[in-house]
Amino acid sequence: MSTTHYSPSASAADTERYIRGKEDERGVAITCDVPGGPGAFSARARALTQNTTREVEALHYRQSFSDEEFDPKNPEHVQRVNDLGYQLAKKMHPDSDCLIVSHVDGRGKKPHNHILVLNHNNRTGKALSDYRTFHDRKAGNQKGVQSANDELMRDHGLSVVKRLEHAPKDWELRREDFAEGSLDREMGDRMSAALTDPRAVDKAGLEAVIDEQNQQLGDDGERVPRMRLHSPVSKKGKRAGQETWTLYIEDRRGESGRAERRKRASALSADFTPEGAQAFFDYHQQQKEQEHERSTRQAEAAERARAVAAAARQSGDDGAVDLDPRRRRGAEYEDRHAGRAAEEARGVREGHGRGDDEAAGADHGPGVDLLALQRRVREDREYREQAERDREHARRVRAESQRRELERRVAELGRGGAEESRGYGLGD
């Protein structure tokens, strides 16, 4: 199941920097039609619009998937998500260059794509007019981006959302609503970065990360504007007794006419509320506990290994611990029992000449559910086959797009040569 969102980007460079990250670290999978590294895509966007009256340099779509269908920790799943993003871009705008950056660093760590499409049709030379809304539009019989996405999901055997509704807008969806370089956008970017920091396991941790941000230097070499989180408890109204978060940021530019620019956090994003931030806190706390558990298990295993090695050195043998006869008999019994259990498990897996149902339902031994195992193997094989078909389809789509672009450029060169010939009085 996947949902979509659309917002126009007046600055492809700013949007590309945001979705790639300052050090090009955010994308776990990237596909781009424009050759070159980071910045090449937005440079082409600027070149195409600088001599026109277009205010929009690129169309920015976000395509979010459920972690029930794609595991964000599985590189193959993430690559398939990226391929689906590319196919969606070409389904909507087959004659335009696109950039797809896949993330797994949002709320809940669910895989999602940021899809940037240049606001330029390479075949016609015109700006793009289709798929500029979420819902279908009756005027002109135009389809919205969610309809195109649903069709793509059906083509690939994936589930489709039942209701076409906008989810509560998180910062990645609201970001383009605020002007590039404005204090509101800077507050949102910094708050978003603070919430995704693993140290933000509670409000105190979040505030500590914000304080650390205040010591950093901006692109101009100057210290970034100081920002702080104010969290009073409402005394009246519908939210009486509840916390309300407000962000304050140092206003050196005079945007607000005050020393600080103030903004209710909920006006920037639903994520920037106590309720929205709790999802980030819970995730970071869970990851911290899991990491602690892993470290504890590793330390215990290392301690056991040291104890066995020390006992082996003390006994003076090759590593066999000198046990008293009673303990030795117990250890030998456990070894024999483990060996017999392994044999029985192999016998059950091989069926011992019995039917699958009997082998899977035997009451004795550590039996394996053969039907479940076969089903898992079959599902895994089908998934891999479908993933390979998706990859092949994405390759075909990209090859076709490159072919069209090459034909367009050859045609332009041909026209240019003919005009030059006429200019020299040839071919009349």
C-alpha positions as CSV (number, residue, x, y, z in Angstrom):
1,M,0.0,0.0,0.0
2,S,1.4,3.4,-0.9
3,T,0.2,7.0,-0.7
4,T,1.4,10.1,-2.6
5,H,1.7,13.8,-2.2
6,Y,2.5,16.6,-4.6
7,S,4.0,20.0,-4.1
8,P,5.7,22.4,-6.7
9,S,9.3,23.3,-6.1
10,A,10.4,26.8,-7.0
11,S,14.0,25.9,-6.3
12,A,15.1,22.5,-7.5
13,A,18.5,23.1,-5.9
14,D,17.1,23.7,-2.5
15,T,14.8,20.6,-2.8
16,E,17.6,18.4,-4.1
17,R,19.9,19.4,-1.2
18,Y,17.2,18.6,1.3
19,I,16.3,15.2,-0.1
20,R,19.9,14.2,-0.7
21,G,21.2,15.7,2.5
22,K,24.1,18.1,2.9
23,E,26.6,15.4,2.5
24,D,24.5,13.3,0.1
25,E,23.9,10.9,3.0
26,R,20.1,10.6,3.1
27,G,19.3,8.6,0.0
28,V,19.6,4.8,0.5
29,A,18.8,4.3,-3.2
30,I,19.0,7.0,-6.0
31,T,18.1,7.0,-9.7
32,C,18.7,10.1,-11.9
33,D,18.2,10.7,-15.6
34,V,20.7,13.6,-15.6
35,P,24.3,12.4,-15.7
36,G,26.7,13.8,-13.1
37,G,26.7,13.8,-9.3
38,P,24.7,15.8,-6.7
39,G,23.7,19.2,-8.1
40,A,23.6,18.2,-11.8
41,F,19.9,17.7,-11.8
42,S,19.1,21.1,-10.3
43,A,21.6,22.8,-12.5
44,R,19.7,21.5,-15.5
45,A,16.5,22.6,-13.9
46,R,17.9,26.1,-13.6
47,A,19.2,26.2,-17.1
48,L,15.8,25.2,-18.5
49,T,13.9,27.9,-16.6
50,Q,16.2,30.8,-16.4
51,N,15.1,32.3,-19.7
52,T,11.4,31.6,-19.2
53,T,8.7,33.0,-17.0
54,R,8.2,29.7,-15.2
55,E,8.2,30.0,-11.4
56,V,8.2,26.2,-10.8
57,E,11.5,24.5,-11.6
58,A,10.4,21.0,-10.7
59,L,7.4,18.9,-9.6
60,H,8.1,17.3,-6.2
61,Y,6.2,14.1,-5.4
62,R,6.4,11.9,-2.3
63,Q,5.5,8.2,-2.6
64,S,5.2,6.5,0.8
65,F,5.0,2.7,1.3
66,S,3.8,0.5,4.1
67,D,6.5,-1.4,6.0
68,E,4.2,-4.4,5.8
69,E,5.0,-4.8,2.1
70,F,8.6,-3.5,2.1
71,D,11.2,-4.0,4.8
72,P,13.2,-0.7,5.2
73,K,16.2,-2.8,6.5
74,N,16.2,-5.1,3.4
75,P,18.4,-3.5,0.5
76,E,16.5,-5.5,-2.1
77,H,13.1,-4.1,-0.9
78,V,14.5,-0.6,-0.8
79,Q,15.8,-0.9,-4.4
80,R,12.4,-2.1,-5.5
81,V,10.8,0.9,-3.8
82,N,13.2,3.1,-5.8
83,D,12.3,1.3,-9.0
84,L,8.6,1.8,-8.4
85,G,9.3,5.5,-7.9
86,Y,11.0,5.8,-11.2
87,Q,8.2,3.9,-13.0
88,L,5.6,6.3,-11.4
89,A,7.6,9.3,-12.6
90,K,7.7,7.9,-16.2
91,K,4.1,6.9,-16.1
92,M,3.1,10.5,-15.4
93,H,5.8,12.3,-17.3
94,P,7.5,10.0,-19.8
95,D,9.4,12.8,-21.7
96,S,10.8,14.6,-18.6
97,D,14.0,14.0,-16.6
98,C,13.5,12.8,-13.1
99,L,15.4,12.2,-9.8
100,I,14.3,9.6,-7.3
101,V,15.8,9.5,-3.8
102,S,14.6,6.8,-1.5
103,H,14.5,7.4,2.3
104,V,14.0,5.2,5.4
105,D,14.7,8.0,7.9
106,G,11.2,9.4,8.4
107,R,8.6,8.8,11.1
108,G,8.3,5.0,11.7
109,K,11.3,4.5,9.3
110,K,8.9,3.4,6.5
111,P,10.4,3.4,3.0
112,H,9.4,6.3,0.8
113,N,10.5,8.1,-2.3
114,H,11.1,11.7,-3.1
115,I,10.4,12.1,-6.8
116,L,11.6,15.3,-8.5
117,V,10.6,15.8,-12.2
118,L,11.9,18.7,-14.2
119,N,9.1,21.1,-15.2
120,H,10.0,20.7,-18.8
121,N,8.8,18.3,-21.5
122,N,11.9,17.3,-23.6
123,R,9.7,16.5,-26.6
124,T,7.5,19.6,-26.7
125,G,9.7,22.1,-24.8
126,K,6.7,23.1,-22.8
127,A,6.1,23.2,-19.0
128,L,4.2,20.3,-17.4
129,S,0.5,20.6,-16.8
130,D,-0.6,17.0,-15.8
131,Y,-0.5,15.3,-12.4
132,R,-0.4,18.6,-10.5
133,T,-3.0,17.5,-7.9
134,F,-3.6,14.7,-5.5
135,H,-7.2,13.9,-6.6
136,D,-8.6,13.5,-10.1
137,R,-9.8,16.7,-11.8
138,K,-13.0,16.7,-13.8
139,A,-11.8,19.7,-15.7
140,G,-9.8,18.5,-18.7
141,N,-10.4,14.9,-17.5
142,Q,-7.0,14.9,-15.7
143,K,-5.9,12.2,-13.3
144,G,-4.4,13.0,-10.0
145,V,-1.1,11.5,-8.8
146,Q,-2.8,9.1,-6.4
147,S,-4.8,7.5,-9.3
148,A,-1.6,7.0,-11.3
149,N,0.1,5.5,-8.3
150,D,-2.9,3.1,-7.6
151,E,-2.8,1.9,-11.2
152,L,0.9,1.2,-10.9
153,M,0.4,-0.7,-7.7
154,R,-2.3,-2.9,-9.3
155,D,0.0,-3.6,-12.2
156,H,2.7,-4.9,-9.8
157,G,0.3,-6.9,-7.6
158,L,0.6,-4.5,-4.6
159,S,-2.3,-3.3,-2.4
160,V,-4.1,0.0,-2.9
161,V,-5.4,2.4,-0.4
162,K,-9.1,2.2,0.0
163,R,-9.8,5.9,0.6
164,L,-8.1,8.7,-1.2
165,E,-7.5,11.1,1.6
166,H,-4.6,13.3,2.6
167,A,-2.8,12.0,5.7
168,P,-1.8,14.6,8.3
169,K,0.9,16.6,6.7
170,D,4.4,16.0,8.1
171,W,7.3,18.4,7.5
172,E,8.5,16.8,4.2
173,L,5.0,17.5,2.8
174,R,4.7,21.0,4.2
175,R,8.2,22.2,3.5
176,E,7.6,23.5,0.0
177,D,4.7,25.7,1.4
178,F,7.3,28.0,3.0
179,A,9.6,30.3,1.1
180,E,13.2,29.2,0.4
181,G,15.6,30.9,2.9
182,S,12.7,31.9,5.3
183,L,13.0,31.5,9.0
184,D,9.9,29.3,9.0
185,R,11.6,26.8,6.6
186,E,14.8,26.9,8.7
187,M,12.9,26.2,11.9
188,G,11.2,23.3,10.2
189,D,14.4,21.8,8.8
190,R,16.2,22.1,12.1
191,M,13.3,20.7,14.1
192,S,13.0,17.8,11.7
193,A,16.7,17.0,11.9
194,A,16.5,17.2,15.7
195,L,13.6,14.7,15.9
196,T,15.4,12.2,13.7
197,D,18.5,12.3,15.8
198,P,18.9,9.0,17.8
199,R,19.5,10.9,21.0
200,A,16.0,12.4,20.9
201,V,14.4,9.8,23.1
202,D,12.3,12.4,25.0
203,K,11.7,16.1,25.2
204,A,14.9,16.7,27.2
205,G,17.0,14.9,24.6
206,L,15.3,16.9,21.8
207,E,16.1,20.2,23.5
208,A,19.7,19.0,24.0
209,V,20.0,18.3,20.2
210,I,18.6,21.8,19.4
211,D,21.1,23.4,21.8
212,E,23.9,21.6,20.0
213,Q,22.5,22.8,16.6
214,N,22.8,26.4,18.0
215,Q,26.6,26.0,18.1
216,Q,27.0,25.0,14.5
217,L,28.1,27.3,11.7
218,G,26.0,28.0,8.6
219,D,27.0,28.0,4.9
220,D,28.2,31.7,5.3
221,G,30.6,30.7,8.1
222,E,28.5,32.5,10.8
223,R,26.8,30.8,13.7
224,V,23.3,29.7,12.8
225,P,20.4,31.6,14.4
226,R,19.7,30.4,17.9
227,M,16.5,28.4,18.2
228,R,14.6,27.2,21.2
229,L,11.5,25.2,22.1
230,H,8.9,26.7,24.4
231,S,6.4,24.2,25.9
232,P,3.9,25.8,28.2
233,V,0.8,24.0,29.5
234,S,-2.5,25.5,28.3
235,K,-4.6,26.8,31.1
236,K,-7.9,27.2,29.2
237,G,-9.7,26.2,26.1
238,K,-9.9,22.8,24.4
239,R,-6.2,22.0,25.3
240,A,-6.4,23.0,28.9
241,G,-3.9,20.9,30.9
242,Q,-2.0,19.9,27.8
243,E,1.4,21.0,26.5
244,T,1.6,23.3,23.5
245,W,4.9,23.6,21.6
246,T,6.1,26.9,20.1
247,L,9.4,27.4,18.3
248,Y,11.4,30.7,18.6
249,I,14.3,31.5,16.4
250,E,16.7,34.5,16.4
251,D,15.6,37.0,13.7
252,R,18.7,38.8,12.4
253,R,16.9,39.6,9.1
254,G,14.1,41.6,10.6
255,E,11.4,39.3,9.1
256,S,9.2,39.6,12.2
257,G,10.2,43.1,13.4
258,R,11.2,41.4,16.7
259,A,14.4,39.9,18.2
260,E,12.9,36.4,17.6
261,R,10.5,34.9,15.1
262,R,7.8,32.9,16.8
263,K,5.8,30.0,15.3
264,R,3.4,27.6,16.7
265,A,5.0,24.2,16.0
266,S,1.8,22.6,14.8
267,A,1.5,25.3,12.1
268,L,4.7,23.9,10.6
269,S,4.0,20.2,10.9
270,A,1.9,17.7,12.8
271,D,5.2,16.0,13.7
272,F,6.2,19.0,15.7
273,T,3.6,18.5,18.4
274,P,4.0,16.5,21.6
275,E,1.8,13.8,20.2
276,G,3.6,13.7,16.8
277,A,7.1,13.8,18.4
278,Q,6.2,10.9,20.6
279,A,6.4,8.5,17.6
280,F,10.0,9.6,17.1
281,F,10.8,9.3,20.8
282,D,9.3,5.8,21.0
283,Y,11.3,4.6,18.0
284,H,14.6,6.0,19.2
285,Q,14.0,4.5,22.7
286,Q,13.2,1.1,21.1
287,Q,16.3,1.2,19.0
288,K,18.4,2.2,22.1
289,E,16.9,-0.8,24.1
290,Q,17.6,-3.2,21.3
291,E,21.2,-2.0,20.9
292,H,21.7,-2.3,24.7
293,E,20.3,-5.9,24.5
294,R,22.6,-6.8,21.7
295,S,25.6,-5.3,23.5
296,T,24.7,-7.2,26.7
297,R,24.4,-10.5,24.8
298,Q,27.7,-9.9,23.1
299,A,29.4,-9.1,26.4
300,E,27.9,-12.3,28.0
301,A,29.1,-14.4,25.1
302,A,32.5,-13.0,25.3
303,E,32.7,-13.6,29.0
304,R,31.6,-17.2,28.5
305,A,34.3,-17.7,25.9
306,R,36.9,-16.3,28.2
307,A,35.8,-18.6,31.0
308,V,36.0,-21.7,28.8
309,A,39.4,-20.6,27.5
310,A,40.6,-20.1,31.1
311,A,39.3,-23.4,32.2
312,A,41.0,-25.1,29.2
313,R,44.3,-23.5,30.1
314,Q,44.0,-24.5,33.7
315,S,43.3,-28.2,32.8
316,G,46.2,-28.2,30.5
317,D,44.4,-30.1,27.7
318,D,43.3,-29.0,24.2
319,G,40.3,-27.1,25.4
320,A,38.2,-29.9,26.9
321,V,37.1,-28.8,30.4
322,D,37.9,-31.4,33.1
323,L,34.5,-32.3,34.6
324,D,33.9,-34.6,37.4
325,P,32.4,-38.0,36.3
326,R,28.8,-37.1,37.2
327,R,28.9,-33.8,35.3
328,R,30.8,-35.5,32.5
329,R,28.0,-38.1,32.1
330,G,25.5,-35.2,32.1
331,A,27.4,-33.4,29.4
332,E,27.7,-36.6,27.3
333,Y,24.0,-37.2,27.7
334,E,23.2,-33.7,26.5
335,D,25.5,-34.2,23.5
336,R,23.8,-37.5,22.6
337,H,20.4,-36.0,23.1
338,A,21.3,-33.0,20.9
339,G,22.6,-35.3,18.2
340,R,19.5,-37.5,18.3
341,A,17.3,-34.4,18.2
342,A,19.1,-33.1,15.1
343,E,18.7,-36.5,13.5
344,E,15.0,-36.5,14.3
345,A,14.6,-33.0,12.9
346,R,16.4,-34.1,9.7
347,G,14.1,-37.1,9.5
348,V,11.0,-35.0,9.9
349,R,12.2,-32.5,7.2
350,E,12.9,-35.4,4.8
351,G,9.6,-37.0,5.7
352,H,11.1,-40.5,6.6
353,G,8.9,-41.9,3.9
354,R,5.7,-40.5,5.5
355,G,3.3,-38.1,3.9
356,D,3.8,-34.4,4.4
357,D,0.8,-34.0,6.7
358,E,2.1,-36.8,9.0
359,A,5.6,-35.4,9.0
360,A,4.4,-31.9,9.7
361,G,2.0,-33.0,12.5
362,A,4.1,-35.6,14.3
363,D,3.6,-35.4,18.1
364,H,7.1,-36.5,19.0
365,G,10.4,-34.8,18.2
366,P,11.0,-31.1,17.2
367,G,8.9,-31.4,14.0
368,V,9.0,-28.8,11.3
369,D,5.9,-27.6,9.6
370,L,6.7,-28.6,6.0
371,L,3.7,-26.9,4.5
372,A,4.6,-23.6,6.2
373,L,8.2,-24.0,5.1
374,Q,7.2,-24.8,1.5
375,R,4.8,-21.8,1.5
376,R,7.6,-19.5,2.7
377,V,10.0,-20.8,0.1
378,R,7.4,-20.4,-2.6
379,E,6.4,-16.8,-1.5
380,D,10.1,-15.8,-1.3
381,R,10.7,-17.2,-4.9
382,E,7.6,-15.4,-6.2
383,Y,8.7,-12.1,-4.5
384,R,12.2,-12.4,-6.1
385,E,10.8,-13.1,-9.5
386,Q,8.4,-10.1,-9.2
387,A,11.2,-7.9,-8.0
388,E,13.3,-9.0,-11.0
389,R,10.4,-8.2,-13.3
390,D,10.1,-4.8,-11.7
391,R,13.8,-4.2,-12.3
392,E,13.6,-5.2,-15.9
393,H,10.5,-3.0,-16.4
394,A,12.3,-0.1,-14.9
395,R,15.3,-0.7,-17.1
396,R,13.1,-0.8,-20.2
397,V,11.3,2.4,-19.1
398,R,14.6,4.2,-18.7
399,A,16.0,2.9,-22.0
400,E,12.9,4.1,-23.8
401,S,13.2,7.5,-22.1
402,Q,16.9,7.8,-23.1
403,R,16.1,6.7,-26.7
404,R,13.4,9.4,-27.0
405,E,15.8,12.0,-25.6
406,L,18.5,10.9,-28.1
407,E,16.1,11.2,-31.0
408,R,15.0,14.6,-29.9
409,R,18.6,15.8,-29.7
410,V,19.5,14.3,-33.1
411,A,16.4,16.1,-34.6
412,E,17.4,19.4,-33.0
413,L,20.9,19.0,-34.5
414,G,19.4,18.3,-37.9
415,R,17.2,21.4,-37.7
416,G,20.2,23.4,-36.6
417,G,22.3,22.2,-39.6
418,A,19.5,23.0,-42.0
419,E,19.1,26.5,-40.7
420,E,22.9,27.1,-40.9
421,S,22.9,25.9,-44.5
422,R,20.1,28.3,-45.4
423,G,22.1,31.1,-43.7
424,Y,25.0,30.5,-46.1
425,G,22.7,30.5,-49.1
426,L,22.8,26.8,-49.6
427,G,19.9,24.5,-50.3
428,D,17.7,27.1,-51.8
